[in-house]
Amino acid sequence: MNLIFLGPPGVGKGTQAKLLCNKYGILHLSTGDILRLEISKKTTIGNFAKEFIDKGELVPDDTLLKMMKDRLCLDDAQNGYLLDGFPRTIEQAKGLNLILKKIGHKIDSVISLYANEDELVNRLIKRGLTSGRSDESIEIIKNRQKIYLDQTSPLLSYYHNVGLLIKINGVGEIKYINDEIIKIVNQYA
């Protein structure tokens, strides 16, 4: 089973992805986690990505596509995965399609979590207070929301048009949201 999770920052993609991956025994591939690891190791890609992340901007497509191609070819990704935070743009989605075709994989479903913008901003402010992440100040949060609306939300139409999109409300009890996702994934995957 290969899945994509979409949704604005703070909607709970990471939380739900981890629960789903544990249930189905698939790999959780979060570009955010991969990039934060690269940043903490001070690798070339990490240092390059940090410049964008610290401003609340997206890391360039070619950098992410190379990183994801390398990651999807590893042995632990051959039995299923959930892509969390990738793709974020139509160009990344098209690049991912080419990668998947080359390595003989396909996406089974694209799950889009959604929530009210005020709810998302409040969640991110609270998370920033405890996580110490540099990308969770109010100004950067608002910029990330705008970037999502401008660049990432067109993916909803893109994946709807190819029959893969499933929308789920990301507000509510974590368990309830997870139960809804599982019910739908079991129908489509």
Rosetta constraint file for C-alpha pairs under 8 A:
AtomPair CA 1 CA 26 HARMONIC 7.39 0.50
AtomPair CA 1 CA 79 HARMONIC 7.37 0.50
AtomPair CA 1 CA 80 HARMONIC 4.73 0.50
AtomPair CA 1 CA 81 HARMONIC 6.56 0.50
AtomPair CA 1 CA 107 HARMONIC 7.66 0.50
AtomPair CA 1 CA 108 HARMONIC 6.38 0.50
AtomPair CA 1 CA 189 HARMONIC 6.58 0.50
AtomPair CA 2 CA 80 HARMONIC 5.06 0.50
AtomPair CA 2 CA 81 HARMONIC 4.92 0.50
AtomPair CA 2 CA 82 HARMONIC 5.72 0.50
AtomPair CA 2 CA 83 HARMONIC 7.87 0.50
AtomPair CA 2 CA 106 HARMONIC 6.79 0.50
AtomPair CA 2 CA 107 HARMONIC 5.00 0.50
AtomPair CA 2 CA 108 HARMONIC 5.50 0.50
AtomPair CA 2 CA 109 HARMONIC 7.24 0.50
AtomPair CA 3 CA 81 HARMONIC 6.35 0.50
AtomPair CA 3 CA 82 HARMONIC 4.54 0.50
AtomPair CA 3 CA 83 HARMONIC 6.14 0.50
AtomPair CA 3 CA 107 HARMONIC 5.68 0.50
AtomPair CA 3 CA 108 HARMONIC 5.83 0.50
AtomPair CA 3 CA 109 HARMONIC 5.21 0.50
AtomPair CA 3 CA 110 HARMONIC 5.81 0.50
AtomPair CA 3 CA 111 HARMONIC 7.46 0.50
AtomPair CA 4 CA 82 HARMONIC 5.54 0.50
AtomPair CA 4 CA 83 HARMONIC 4.65 0.50
AtomPair CA 4 CA 84 HARMONIC 6.25 0.50
AtomPair CA 4 CA 86 HARMONIC 7.32 0.50
AtomPair CA 4 CA 87 HARMONIC 7.98 0.50
AtomPair CA 4 CA 107 HARMONIC 7.29 0.50
AtomPair CA 4 CA 109 HARMONIC 6.56 0.50
AtomPair CA 4 CA 110 HARMONIC 4.65 0.50
AtomPair CA 4 CA 111 HARMONIC 6.13 0.50
AtomPair CA 5 CA 13 HARMONIC 6.49 0.50
AtomPair CA 5 CA 17 HARMONIC 7.48 0.50
AtomPair CA 5 CA 82 HARMONIC 7.07 0.50
AtomPair CA 5 CA 83 HARMONIC 6.09 0.50
AtomPair CA 5 CA 84 HARMONIC 5.12 0.50
AtomPair CA 5 CA 85 HARMONIC 6.77 0.50
AtomPair CA 5 CA 86 HARMONIC 7.74 0.50
AtomPair CA 5 CA 110 HARMONIC 5.93 0.50
AtomPair CA 5 CA 111 HARMONIC 4.91 0.50
AtomPair CA 5 CA 112 HARMONIC 5.89 0.50
AtomPair CA 5 CA 113 HARMONIC 7.49 0.50
AtomPair CA 6 CA 13 HARMONIC 7.24 0.50
AtomPair CA 6 CA 84 HARMONIC 7.06 0.50
AtomPair CA 6 CA 85 HARMONIC 6.56 0.50
AtomPair CA 6 CA 86 HARMONIC 7.72 0.50
AtomPair CA 6 CA 88 HARMONIC 7.87 0.50
AtomPair CA 6 CA 110 HARMONIC 7.19 0.50
AtomPair CA 6 CA 111 HARMONIC 6.05 0.50
AtomPair CA 6 CA 112 HARMONIC 4.52 0.50
AtomPair CA 6 CA 113 HARMONIC 6.24 0.50
AtomPair CA 7 CA 11 HARMONIC 6.24 0.50
AtomPair CA 7 CA 13 HARMONIC 6.84 0.50
AtomPair CA 7 CA 112 HARMONIC 5.44 0.50
AtomPair CA 7 CA 113 HARMONIC 4.94 0.50
AtomPair CA 7 CA 114 HARMONIC 5.82 0.50
AtomPair CA 8 CA 113 HARMONIC 7.81 0.50
AtomPair CA 8 CA 114 HARMONIC 7.06 0.50
AtomPair CA 8 CA 120 HARMONIC 7.90 0.50
AtomPair CA 8 CA 145 HARMONIC 6.61 0.50
AtomPair CA 8 CA 148 HARMONIC 6.02 0.50
AtomPair CA 8 CA 149 HARMONIC 7.98 0.50
AtomPair CA 9 CA 120 HARMONIC 7.09 0.50
AtomPair CA 9 CA 124 HARMONIC 7.64 0.50
AtomPair CA 9 CA 144 HARMONIC 7.13 0.50
AtomPair CA 9 CA 145 HARMONIC 6.85 0.50
AtomPair CA 9 CA 148 HARMONIC 7.86 0.50
AtomPair CA 10 CA 120 HARMONIC 5.17 0.50
AtomPair CA 10 CA 121 HARMONIC 7.28 0.50
AtomPair CA 10 CA 123 HARMONIC 6.00 0.50
AtomPair CA 10 CA 124 HARMONIC 5.52 0.50
AtomPair CA 11 CA 113 HARMONIC 6.49 0.50
AtomPair CA 11 CA 114 HARMONIC 6.39 0.50
AtomPair CA 11 CA 115 HARMONIC 6.29 0.50
AtomPair CA 11 CA 120 HARMONIC 6.13 0.50
AtomPair CA 11 CA 170 HARMONIC 5.77 0.50
AtomPair CA 11 CA 171 HARMONIC 7.62 0.50
AtomPair CA 12 CA 16 HARMONIC 6.14 0.50
AtomPair CA 12 CA 113 HARMONIC 7.68 0.50
AtomPair CA 12 CA 170 HARMONIC 6.64 0.50
AtomPair CA 13 CA 17 HARMONIC 5.78 0.50
AtomPair CA 13 CA 84 HARMONIC 6.74 0.50
AtomPair CA 13 CA 113 HARMONIC 7.10 0.50
AtomPair CA 14 CA 18 HARMONIC 6.20 0.50
AtomPair CA 14 CA 30 HARMONIC 7.64 0.50
AtomPair CA 14 CA 84 HARMONIC 6.83 0.50
AtomPair CA 15 CA 19 HARMONIC 6.54 0.50
AtomPair CA 16 CA 20 HARMONIC 6.14 0.50
AtomPair CA 16 CA 174 HARMONIC 7.52 0.50
AtomPair CA 16 CA 177 HARMONIC 7.89 0.50
AtomPair CA 16 CA 178 HARMONIC 6.22 0.50
AtomPair CA 17 CA 21 HARMONIC 5.99 0.50
AtomPair CA 17 CA 28 HARMONIC 6.68 0.50
AtomPair CA 17 CA 82 HARMONIC 6.98 0.50
AtomPair CA 17 CA 84 HARMONIC 7.05 0.50
AtomPair CA 18 CA 22 HARMONIC 6.14 0.50
AtomPair CA 18 CA 28 HARMONIC 6.52 0.50
AtomPair CA 19 CA 23 HARMONIC 6.31 0.50
AtomPair CA 19 CA 178 HARMONIC 7.33 0.50
AtomPair CA 20 CA 24 HARMONIC 6.25 0.50
AtomPair CA 20 CA 178 HARMONIC 7.41 0.50
AtomPair CA 20 CA 182 HARMONIC 7.35 0.50
AtomPair CA 21 CA 25 HARMONIC 5.40 0.50
AtomPair CA 21 CA 26 HARMONIC 4.84 0.50
AtomPair CA 21 CA 27 HARMONIC 6.11 0.50
AtomPair CA 21 CA 28 HARMONIC 6.04 0.50
AtomPair CA 21 CA 81 HARMONIC 7.52 0.50
AtomPair CA 21 CA 82 HARMONIC 7.10 0.50
AtomPair CA 22 CA 26 HARMONIC 6.95 0.50
AtomPair CA 25 CA 80 HARMONIC 8.00 0.50
AtomPair CA 26 CA 77 HARMONIC 7.99 0.50
AtomPair CA 26 CA 79 HARMONIC 6.68 0.50
AtomPair CA 26 CA 80 HARMONIC 4.94 0.50
AtomPair CA 26 CA 81 HARMONIC 4.86 0.50
AtomPair CA 26 CA 82 HARMONIC 6.99 0.50
AtomPair CA 27 CA 76 HARMONIC 7.24 0.50
AtomPair CA 27 CA 77 HARMONIC 6.35 0.50
AtomPair CA 27 CA 79 HARMONIC 7.98 0.50
AtomPair CA 27 CA 80 HARMONIC 6.22 0.50
AtomPair CA 27 CA 81 HARMONIC 4.28 0.50
AtomPair CA 27 CA 82 HARMONIC 6.18 0.50
AtomPair CA 28 CA 81 HARMONIC 5.76 0.50
AtomPair CA 28 CA 82 HARMONIC 5.10 0.50
AtomPair CA 28 CA 83 HARMONIC 6.58 0.50
AtomPair CA 28 CA 84 HARMONIC 7.21 0.50
AtomPair CA 29 CA 33 HARMONIC 7.82 0.50
AtomPair CA 29 CA 34 HARMONIC 7.63 0.50
AtomPair CA 29 CA 81 HARMONIC 6.75 0.50
AtomPair CA 29 CA 82 HARMONIC 5.91 0.50
AtomPair CA 29 CA 83 HARMONIC 5.04 0.50
AtomPair CA 29 CA 84 HARMONIC 5.92 0.50
AtomPair CA 30 CA 34 HARMONIC 6.19 0.50
AtomPair CA 30 CA 83 HARMONIC 6.07 0.50
AtomPair CA 30 CA 84 HARMONIC 4.50 0.50
AtomPair CA 30 CA 85 HARMONIC 5.92 0.50
AtomPair CA 30 CA 86 HARMONIC 7.49 0.50
AtomPair CA 31 CA 35 HARMONIC 5.88 0.50
AtomPair CA 31 CA 64 HARMONIC 7.93 0.50
AtomPair CA 31 CA 68 HARMONIC 8.00 0.50
AtomPair CA 31 CA 83 HARMONIC 7.74 0.50
AtomPair CA 31 CA 84 HARMONIC 6.53 0.50
AtomPair CA 31 CA 85 HARMONIC 5.66 0.50
AtomPair CA 31 CA 86 HARMONIC 6.34 0.50
AtomPair CA 32 CA 36 HARMONIC 6.01 0.50
AtomPair CA 32 CA 85 HARMONIC 6.71 0.50
AtomPair CA 33 CA 37 HARMONIC 6.12 0.50
AtomPair CA 34 CA 38 HARMONIC 6.33 0.50
AtomPair CA 35 CA 39 HARMONIC 6.11 0.50
AtomPair CA 35 CA 46 HARMONIC 6.14 0.50
AtomPair CA 35 CA 49 HARMONIC 7.14 0.50
AtomPair CA 36 CA 40 HARMONIC 6.07 0.50
AtomPair CA 36 CA 46 HARMONIC 7.27 0.50
AtomPair CA 37 CA 41 HARMONIC 6.18 0.50
AtomPair CA 37 CA 46 HARMONIC 7.63 0.50
AtomPair CA 38 CA 42 HARMONIC 6.10 0.50
AtomPair CA 38 CA 43 HARMONIC 5.56 0.50
AtomPair CA 38 CA 45 HARMONIC 6.60 0.50
AtomPair CA 38 CA 46 HARMONIC 4.31 0.50
AtomPair CA 38 CA 47 HARMONIC 7.75 0.50
AtomPair CA 39 CA 43 HARMONIC 6.40 0.50
AtomPair CA 39 CA 45 HARMONIC 7.63 0.50
AtomPair CA 39 CA 46 HARMONIC 3.90 0.50
AtomPair CA 39 CA 47 HARMONIC 5.83 0.50
AtomPair CA 39 CA 49 HARMONIC 7.48 0.50
AtomPair CA 39 CA 50 HARMONIC 6.48 0.50
AtomPair CA 40 CA 46 HARMONIC 7.41 0.50
AtomPair CA 41 CA 46 HARMONIC 7.32 0.50
AtomPair CA 42 CA 46 HARMONIC 5.63 0.50
AtomPair CA 42 CA 47 HARMONIC 5.80 0.50
AtomPair CA 43 CA 47 HARMONIC 6.05 0.50
AtomPair CA 44 CA 48 HARMONIC 6.16 0.50
AtomPair CA 45 CA 49 HARMONIC 5.97 0.50
AtomPair CA 45 CA 63 HARMONIC 7.69 0.50
AtomPair CA 46 CA 50 HARMONIC 6.00 0.50
AtomPair CA 47 CA 51 HARMONIC 6.83 0.50
AtomPair CA 48 CA 52 HARMONIC 7.47 0.50
AtomPair CA 49 CA 53 HARMONIC 6.21 0.50
AtomPair CA 49 CA 59 HARMONIC 5.65 0.50
AtomPair CA 50 CA 54 HARMONIC 5.81 0.50
AtomPair CA 51 CA 55 HARMONIC 6.86 0.50
AtomPair CA 52 CA 56 HARMONIC 6.40 0.50
AtomPair CA 52 CA 57 HARMONIC 4.95 0.50
AtomPair CA 52 CA 58 HARMONIC 6.12 0.50
AtomPair CA 52 CA 59 HARMONIC 5.79 0.50
AtomPair CA 53 CA 57 HARMONIC 5.46 0.50
AtomPair CA 53 CA 58 HARMONIC 6.57 0.50
AtomPair CA 53 CA 59 HARMONIC 6.99 0.50
AtomPair CA 53 CA 135 HARMONIC 6.68 0.50
AtomPair CA 54 CA 134 HARMONIC 6.22 0.50
AtomPair CA 54 CA 135 HARMONIC 5.74 0.50
AtomPair CA 55 CA 135 HARMONIC 7.33 0.50
AtomPair CA 55 CA 140 HARMONIC 6.63 0.50
AtomPair CA 56 CA 135 HARMONIC 6.09 0.50
AtomPair CA 56 CA 140 HARMONIC 5.25 0.50
AtomPair CA 56 CA 141 HARMONIC 7.32 0.50
AtomPair CA 56 CA 143 HARMONIC 6.14 0.50
AtomPair CA 56 CA 144 HARMONIC 5.47 0.50
AtomPair CA 57 CA 143 HARMONIC 7.75 0.50
AtomPair CA 57 CA 144 HARMONIC 6.88 0.50
AtomPair CA 57 CA 147 HARMONIC 7.36 0.50
AtomPair CA 58 CA 147 HARMONIC 7.97 0.50
AtomPair CA 59 CA 63 HARMONIC 7.07 0.50
AtomPair CA 59 CA 64 HARMONIC 6.92 0.50
AtomPair CA 60 CA 64 HARMONIC 6.59 0.50
AtomPair CA 61 CA 65 HARMONIC 5.97 0.50
AtomPair CA 61 CA 91 HARMONIC 7.41 0.50
AtomPair CA 61 CA 92 HARMONIC 6.01 0.50
AtomPair CA 62 CA 66 HARMONIC 6.16 0.50
AtomPair CA 63 CA 67 HARMONIC 6.25 0.50
AtomPair CA 64 CA 68 HARMONIC 6.01 0.50
AtomPair CA 65 CA 69 HARMONIC 5.97 0.50
AtomPair CA 65 CA 92 HARMONIC 6.92 0.50
AtomPair CA 65 CA 95 HARMONIC 6.74 0.50
AtomPair CA 65 CA 96 HARMONIC 7.00 0.50
AtomPair CA 66 CA 70 HARMONIC 6.24 0.50
AtomPair CA 67 CA 71 HARMONIC 6.25 0.50
AtomPair CA 68 CA 72 HARMONIC 5.95 0.50
AtomPair CA 69 CA 73 HARMONIC 6.34 0.50
AtomPair CA 69 CA 99 HARMONIC 6.29 0.50
AtomPair CA 70 CA 74 HARMONIC 7.00 0.50
AtomPair CA 71 CA 77 HARMONIC 7.54 0.50
AtomPair CA 72 CA 77 HARMONIC 5.53 0.50
AtomPair CA 72 CA 78 HARMONIC 7.59 0.50
AtomPair CA 73 CA 77 HARMONIC 6.77 0.50
AtomPair CA 73 CA 78 HARMONIC 7.54 0.50
AtomPair CA 73 CA 103 HARMONIC 7.25 0.50
AtomPair CA 74 CA 78 HARMONIC 7.27 0.50
AtomPair CA 77 CA 81 HARMONIC 6.13 0.50
AtomPair CA 83 CA 87 HARMONIC 7.85 0.50
AtomPair CA 86 CA 92 HARMONIC 7.67 0.50
AtomPair CA 87 CA 92 HARMONIC 5.21 0.50
AtomPair CA 87 CA 93 HARMONIC 5.34 0.50
AtomPair CA 87 CA 96 HARMONIC 7.35 0.50
AtomPair CA 88 CA 92 HARMONIC 6.44 0.50
AtomPair CA 88 CA 93 HARMONIC 7.38 0.50
AtomPair CA 88 CA 148 HARMONIC 7.87 0.50
AtomPair CA 88 CA 151 HARMONIC 7.10 0.50
AtomPair CA 88 CA 152 HARMONIC 4.88 0.50
AtomPair CA 88 CA 155 HARMONIC 7.32 0.50
AtomPair CA 89 CA 93 HARMONIC 6.27 0.50
AtomPair CA 89 CA 151 HARMONIC 5.69 0.50
AtomPair CA 89 CA 152 HARMONIC 5.02 0.50
AtomPair CA 89 CA 154 HARMONIC 7.45 0.50
AtomPair CA 89 CA 155 HARMONIC 6.44 0.50
AtomPair CA 90 CA 94 HARMONIC 6.18 0.50
AtomPair CA 90 CA 151 HARMONIC 7.99 0.50
AtomPair CA 90 CA 152 HARMONIC 7.53 0.50
AtomPair CA 90 CA 154 HARMONIC 7.09 0.50
AtomPair CA 90 CA 155 HARMONIC 5.93 0.50
AtomPair CA 90 CA 158 HARMONIC 7.39 0.50
AtomPair CA 91 CA 95 HARMONIC 6.10 0.50
AtomPair CA 92 CA 96 HARMONIC 5.94 0.50
AtomPair CA 93 CA 97 HARMONIC 6.18 0.50
AtomPair CA 93 CA 155 HARMONIC 7.84 0.50
AtomPair CA 94 CA 98 HARMONIC 6.50 0.50
AtomPair CA 95 CA 99 HARMONIC 6.33 0.50
AtomPair CA 96 CA 100 HARMONIC 6.04 0.50
AtomPair CA 97 CA 101 HARMONIC 6.11 0.50
AtomPair CA 98 CA 102 HARMONIC 6.25 0.50
AtomPair CA 99 CA 103 HARMONIC 6.33 0.50
AtomPair CA 100 CA 104 HARMONIC 5.79 0.50
AtomPair CA 100 CA 105 HARMONIC 4.79 0.50
AtomPair CA 100 CA 106 HARMONIC 6.00 0.50
AtomPair CA 101 CA 105 HARMONIC 6.22 0.50
AtomPair CA 101 CA 106 HARMONIC 7.33 0.50
AtomPair CA 108 CA 164 HARMONIC 7.01 0.50
AtomPair CA 108 CA 188 HARMONIC 7.32 0.50
AtomPair CA 108 CA 189 HARMONIC 5.50 0.50
AtomPair CA 109 CA 164 HARMONIC 4.90 0.50
AtomPair CA 109 CA 165 HARMONIC 6.38 0.50
AtomPair CA 109 CA 166 HARMONIC 7.21 0.50
AtomPair CA 109 CA 185 HARMONIC 7.39 0.50
AtomPair CA 109 CA 188 HARMONIC 6.92 0.50
AtomPair CA 109 CA 189 HARMONIC 6.60 0.50
AtomPair CA 110 CA 159 HARMONIC 7.05 0.50
AtomPair CA 110 CA 164 HARMONIC 5.40 0.50
AtomPair CA 110 CA 165 HARMONIC 4.78 0.50
AtomPair CA 110 CA 166 HARMONIC 6.02 0.50
AtomPair CA 111 CA 165 HARMONIC 5.97 0.50
AtomPair CA 111 CA 166 HARMONIC 4.83 0.50
AtomPair CA 111 CA 167 HARMONIC 5.94 0.50
AtomPair CA 111 CA 168 HARMONIC 7.17 0.50
AtomPair CA 111 CA 181 HARMONIC 7.95 0.50
AtomPair CA 112 CA 156 HARMONIC 7.59 0.50
AtomPair CA 112 CA 165 HARMONIC 6.97 0.50
AtomPair CA 112 CA 166 HARMONIC 5.99 0.50
AtomPair CA 112 CA 167 HARMONIC 4.72 0.50
AtomPair CA 112 CA 168 HARMONIC 6.06 0.50
AtomPair CA 113 CA 167 HARMONIC 6.04 0.50
AtomPair CA 113 CA 168 HARMONIC 4.95 0.50
AtomPair CA 113 CA 169 HARMONIC 5.60 0.50
AtomPair CA 113 CA 170 HARMONIC 5.07 0.50
AtomPair CA 114 CA 167 HARMONIC 7.38 0.50
AtomPair CA 114 CA 168 HARMONIC 6.46 0.50
AtomPair CA 114 CA 169 HARMONIC 5.15 0.50
AtomPair CA 114 CA 170 HARMONIC 5.19 0.50
AtomPair CA 114 CA 171 HARMONIC 7.69 0.50
AtomPair CA 115 CA 119 HARMONIC 6.84 0.50
AtomPair CA 115 CA 120 HARMONIC 6.76 0.50
AtomPair CA 115 CA 169 HARMONIC 6.24 0.50
AtomPair CA 115 CA 170 HARMONIC 5.51 0.50
AtomPair CA 115 CA 171 HARMONIC 5.92 0.50
AtomPair CA 116 CA 120 HARMONIC 6.42 0.50
AtomPair CA 117 CA 121 HARMONIC 6.23 0.50
AtomPair CA 117 CA 145 HARMONIC 7.97 0.50
AtomPair CA 118 CA 122 HARMONIC 6.22 0.50
AtomPair CA 119 CA 123 HARMONIC 6.22 0.50
AtomPair CA 120 CA 124 HARMONIC 6.21 0.50
AtomPair CA 121 CA 125 HARMONIC 6.17 0.50
AtomPair CA 121 CA 138 HARMONIC 7.75 0.50
AtomPair CA 121 CA 141 HARMONIC 6.73 0.50
AtomPair CA 121 CA 142 HARMONIC 7.56 0.50
AtomPair CA 122 CA 126 HARMONIC 6.26 0.50
AtomPair CA 123 CA 127 HARMONIC 6.11 0.50
AtomPair CA 124 CA 128 HARMONIC 5.93 0.50
AtomPair CA 124 CA 136 HARMONIC 6.25 0.50
AtomPair CA 124 CA 141 HARMONIC 7.20 0.50
AtomPair CA 125 CA 129 HARMONIC 6.40 0.50
AtomPair CA 125 CA 136 HARMONIC 6.33 0.50
AtomPair CA 125 CA 137 HARMONIC 6.87 0.50
AtomPair CA 125 CA 138 HARMONIC 6.89 0.50
AtomPair CA 126 CA 130 HARMONIC 6.86 0.50
AtomPair CA 127 CA 131 HARMONIC 5.86 0.50
AtomPair CA 127 CA 136 HARMONIC 7.69 0.50
AtomPair CA 128 CA 132 HARMONIC 5.48 0.50
AtomPair CA 128 CA 133 HARMONIC 5.75 0.50
AtomPair CA 128 CA 134 HARMONIC 7.90 0.50
AtomPair CA 128 CA 135 HARMONIC 7.92 0.50
AtomPair CA 128 CA 136 HARMONIC 5.04 0.50
AtomPair CA 128 CA 137 HARMONIC 7.06 0.50
AtomPair CA 135 CA 140 HARMONIC 5.94 0.50
AtomPair CA 135 CA 141 HARMONIC 7.00 0.50
AtomPair CA 136 CA 140 HARMONIC 6.10 0.50
AtomPair CA 136 CA 141 HARMONIC 5.58 0.50
AtomPair CA 137 CA 141 HARMONIC 5.97 0.50
AtomPair CA 138 CA 142 HARMONIC 6.20 0.50
AtomPair CA 139 CA 143 HARMONIC 6.30 0.50
AtomPair CA 140 CA 144 HARMONIC 6.06 0.50
AtomPair CA 141 CA 145 HARMONIC 6.22 0.50
AtomPair CA 142 CA 146 HARMONIC 6.27 0.50
AtomPair CA 143 CA 147 HARMONIC 6.15 0.50
AtomPair CA 144 CA 148 HARMONIC 6.11 0.50
AtomPair CA 145 CA 149 HARMONIC 6.28 0.50
AtomPair CA 146 CA 150 HARMONIC 6.05 0.50
AtomPair CA 147 CA 151 HARMONIC 5.66 0.50
AtomPair CA 147 CA 152 HARMONIC 7.19 0.50
AtomPair CA 148 CA 152 HARMONIC 4.77 0.50
AtomPair CA 148 CA 153 HARMONIC 6.13 0.50
AtomPair CA 149 CA 153 HARMONIC 5.18 0.50
AtomPair CA 149 CA 154 HARMONIC 7.97 0.50
AtomPair CA 150 CA 154 HARMONIC 7.65 0.50
AtomPair CA 152 CA 156 HARMONIC 7.90 0.50
AtomPair CA 153 CA 157 HARMONIC 7.78 0.50
AtomPair CA 154 CA 158 HARMONIC 6.45 0.50
AtomPair CA 155 CA 159 HARMONIC 5.98 0.50
AtomPair CA 156 CA 160 HARMONIC 5.94 0.50
AtomPair CA 156 CA 165 HARMONIC 6.91 0.50
AtomPair CA 157 CA 161 HARMONIC 5.96 0.50
AtomPair CA 158 CA 162 HARMONIC 6.73 0.50
AtomPair CA 159 CA 163 HARMONIC 6.28 0.50
AtomPair CA 159 CA 164 HARMONIC 5.42 0.50
AtomPair CA 159 CA 165 HARMONIC 5.23 0.50
AtomPair CA 160 CA 164 HARMONIC 5.89 0.50
AtomPair CA 160 CA 165 HARMONIC 4.80 0.50
AtomPair CA 166 CA 184 HARMONIC 7.87 0.50
AtomPair CA 168 CA 177 HARMONIC 7.67 0.50
AtomPair CA 168 CA 180 HARMONIC 7.53 0.50
AtomPair CA 168 CA 181 HARMONIC 7.22 0.50
AtomPair CA 169 CA 177 HARMONIC 7.31 0.50
AtomPair CA 170 CA 177 HARMONIC 6.52 0.50
AtomPair CA 171 CA 177 HARMONIC 7.65 0.50
AtomPair CA 172 CA 176 HARMONIC 6.98 0.50
AtomPair CA 172 CA 177 HARMONIC 6.70 0.50
AtomPair CA 173 CA 177 HARMONIC 6.32 0.50
AtomPair CA 174 CA 178 HARMONIC 6.11 0.50
AtomPair CA 175 CA 179 HARMONIC 6.06 0.50
AtomPair CA 176 CA 180 HARMONIC 6.34 0.50
AtomPair CA 177 CA 181 HARMONIC 6.33 0.50
AtomPair CA 178 CA 182 HARMONIC 6.16 0.50
AtomPair CA 179 CA 183 HARMONIC 6.11 0.50
AtomPair CA 180 CA 184 HARMONIC 6.32 0.50
AtomPair CA 181 CA 185 HARMONIC 5.97 0.50
AtomPair CA 182 CA 186 HARMONIC 5.96 0.50
AtomPair CA 183 CA 187 HARMONIC 6.61 0.50
AtomPair CA 184 CA 188 HARMONIC 6.42 0.50
AtomPair CA 185 CA 189 HARMONIC 5.44 0.50
